[in-house]
Amino acid sequence: MPTGPPRADHTQDHDASVLARLAGRRGRGRTGSSHGGGRYGLLLLVLIGTYLFSAFGGKQLAAELQVLLFAAVLLIALRTSPLPGHWPVIIGAVTVIGSLVTFATSLTGARVGTAAEDLWKTLLLLMTVIMVVRRVLAKPTVTIQSIYGALSAYLIVGLMFASGYAAIERLGESPFFANGQLANTQTFQYFSFTTLTTLGYGDFTAAQNGGRAVAVLEALTGQVFLATLVARLVAAYRSPAEPEPSSGRGRLPEDVDGPGDDEDRD
């Protein structure tokens, strides 16, 4: 009974399945595929640039342009951490409109306008960090982009609390810092990040109970963030991949050409 053509078709199908499994194994690294996850390298660079601009730029210029920079940060995070349905369009529209309105009110120089701008910046950064952390935790595998996302969220938290301190200063009747220390965008960022990292140099301290309570909350947030999210992601990224469960059906045969092909060639 002739068996030539069916045997050839069976061998071709078997070789194709073997090549597909080999390609699938090569495409899976120890940290998973890079597809399907947010790309947070650009967001991290923008955040570092925003921080440096606020630290070294002019005091008035940095304070006025921060709201636009933070709006751009949220839009980038919205692009790398997509939400279902029409939420991206709604959040993007509200971000643009609200940022332009608060930017215009801050140009008047009124105390209420600058306080509204600081509160809006705090809200923008809060929404941004929620989206980034949500996306990072939702990824099934840990990639270098997950590390970038966690570091971006850490920087966003520091900038968010700095804006919150500025809002407390604007809305309060007494100075935020003790001993008459200067309160501006640069000093608020400096105080925020030294508190977030628990360095505590002591040159800037909150004078009132409200500011001290927020500072303690930021210090706790920084410790929990580093000890849980960042440490967990780094440990998972460095750990070797778990071996795939072996089964008779999924195991690659030693003879990838298929059983019986050598005999056929003989």
Protein Blocks (a to p, Z undefined) as FASTA:
>chain_A
ZZklmmmmmmmmmmmmmmmmmmmmmmpcfkopfehiacfklmmmmmmmmmmmmmmmcfkl
mmmmmmmmmmmmmmmmmmmmccehjllmmmmmmmmmmmmmmmmmmmnopaklmmmmmmmm
mmmmmmmmmmmmmmmmmpmbdcfklmmmmmmmmmmmmmmmmmmmmmmmmmpmbdfbghhi
acdfklmmmmmmmmmnononolaccfbfklmmmmmmmmmmmmmmmmmmmmmmmmmmmpcc
ddddddfklpccfblnoghklmmmZZ
